[in-house]
Amino acid sequence: MTFNYMFPIRLTQAVFSIITLGLCGYVANWYADRGIASPGQVNILIFNALWTLLISVYLVVSPVYFPRLSHKYLVLALDAVTALLWFAGFLALGVFLTALVICADTVCNCARAGVAFASFAWALFMVTTALAAMHVWRTRYSSVTKPAAQQPVGPRATV
């Protein structure tokens, strides 16, 4: 029996997403309390966190309970798009924070922590994107459509 390495990675992605959602939600609320619209850079990280939670449900549940709905190309596309979104989001907020003249309050520290956790989420999505791409490459001439975590491994594995 092999260890399913994707579940802990997906769980960590969801945890980092929840942390980023909380931190960026605090920053957005700070702006809203002052009657100012929150910056778009904060809003995109909030969207990324919600998007990640949404697709995490699909990426964890579909291979196990609905294998016909789980396709290797869809998993690759979702991972790649989400990695791109996290990359754009943490870079945009990081650049925004460096351009601020005064940034010494709790809200600024929360925004910085949000950038840090967003970059960790991006790194994890790069890992899962690479794993999904390797699986697609290895099974390119096969009719196998299951994601990598569902493939049998070992001496009795037949493809």
C-alpha positions in Angstrom: 0.0 0.0 0.0 1.4 3.4 -1.0 1.1 6.7 0.9 -1.2 9.2 -0.8 1.1 12.3 -0.6 -1.4 14.6 -2.3 -3.8 14.7 0.7 -1.4 16.4 3.1 -0.3 18.8 0.5 -3.9 19.7 -0.3 -4.7 20.1 3.4 -1.7 22.4 3.8 -2.9 24.5 0.8 -6.3 24.8 2.4 -4.8 25.8 5.8 -2.6 28.5 4.2 -5.6 29.7 2.3 -7.6 30.0 5.5 -4.8 31.9 7.2 -4.4 34.2 4.2 -8.2 34.8 4.1 -8.1 35.8 7.8 -5.2 38.1 7.5 -6.3 39.8 4.3 -9.9 39.9 5.6 -8.6 41.9 8.6 -6.8 44.3 6.3 -9.9 44.8 4.2 -12.0 45.3 7.3 -9.5 47.9 8.6 -9.9 49.9 5.4 -13.7 49.5 5.5 -13.9 50.8 9.1 -12.2 54.0 7.9 -14.6 54.4 4.9 -12.0 53.6 2.4 -12.2 50.9 -0.3 -9.7 48.2 0.3 -6.9 47.9 -2.2 -7.3 45.6 -5.1 -4.1 43.8 -4.1 -5.8 42.7 -0.8 -9.0 41.8 -2.6 -7.3 39.5 -5.0 -5.7 37.5 -2.2 -9.1 37.2 -0.6 -10.5 35.9 -3.9 -7.5 33.5 -4.2 -8.2 32.1 -0.7 -11.8 31.5 -1.5 -11.0 30.1 -4.9 -8.5 27.7 -3.3 -11.0 26.5 -0.7 -13.5 25.9 -3.5 -11.2 23.9 -5.7 -9.7 22.1 -2.8 -13.0 20.5 -2.1 -13.2 19.3 -5.8 -9.5 18.2 -5.8 -9.8 16.1 -2.7 -13.4 14.7 -3.0 -13.7 14.0 -6.7 -11.0 11.4 -7.1 -12.3 9.4 -4.2 -16.1 9.7 -4.5 -16.6 10.8 -8.1 -13.8 9.4 -10.1 -15.6 10.0 -13.4 -15.6 13.7 -12.7 -11.9 13.8 -11.9 -9.8 14.2 -15.0 -6.0 14.6 -15.1 -6.1 17.6 -17.5 -8.7 19.4 -15.3 -6.5 18.8 -12.2 -3.5 20.2 -14.1 -5.4 23.2 -15.3 -6.9 24.0 -11.9 -3.5 23.7 -10.2 -1.7 25.8 -12.9 -4.4 28.6 -12.8 -4.4 28.7 -9.0 -0.6 28.8 -8.9 -0.7 31.8 -11.3 -3.4 33.5 -9.2 -1.4 33.1 -6.0 1.8 34.3 -7.7 0.1 37.5 -9.1 -1.6 38.1 -5.8 1.4 37.9 -3.4 3.6 39.9 -5.8 1.0 42.6 -6.2 0.4 43.0 -2.5 4.2 42.8 -1.8 4.9 45.6 -4.3 2.0 47.7 -2.9 3.4 47.3 0.7 6.9 48.4 -0.4 5.5 51.6 -2.0 3.8 52.7 1.2 5.5 55.5 3.0 4.2 54.7 6.5 3.6 51.1 7.3 4.0 50.4 11.0 0.6 49.5 12.4 -0.9 46.0 13.1 -2.7 46.1 9.8 0.6 46.5 8.0 2.0 43.5 9.8 -1.1 41.5 8.9 -0.7 42.4 5.3 3.0 41.4 5.4 2.0 38.1 7.0 -0.6 37.6 4.3 2.0 38.0 1.6 4.2 35.4 3.4 1.4 32.9 3.6 0.3 33.6 0.0 3.9 32.9 -1.2 3.8 29.6 0.7 0.5 28.7 -0.9 2.0 29.6 -4.3 5.0 27.3 -3.7 2.7 24.4 -2.7 0.6 24.9 -5.8 3.8 24.9 -7.9 4.6 21.5 -6.4 1.1 20.1 -7.2 1.2 21.6 -10.6 4.6 20.0 -11.3 3.3 16.6 -10.0 0.1 16.9 -12.1 2.2 17.8 -15.2 4.5 14.8 -14.6 1.5 12.5 -14.3 0.0 13.9 -17.6 3.4 13.5 -19.3 3.9 9.9 -18.1 0.4 8.9 -19.2 0.2 10.9 -22.4 -0.1 7.7 -24.6 -2.5 6.0 -22.2 -6.2 6.2 -22.0 -5.9 6.7 -18.2 -7.7 9.8 -17.1 -7.5 9.4 -13.3 -5.3 11.9 -11.4 -2.0 10.6 -10.1 -3.2 9.9 -6.6 -5.6 7.3 -7.9 -3.1 5.4 -10.0 -2.1 2.0 -8.7 1.6 1.7 -7.8 3.7 -1.3 -7.3 4.5 -4.7 -8.8 0.8 -5.5 -9.5 0.1 -2.1 -11.1 -1.1 -2.4 -14.7 -1.8 0.6 -16.9 
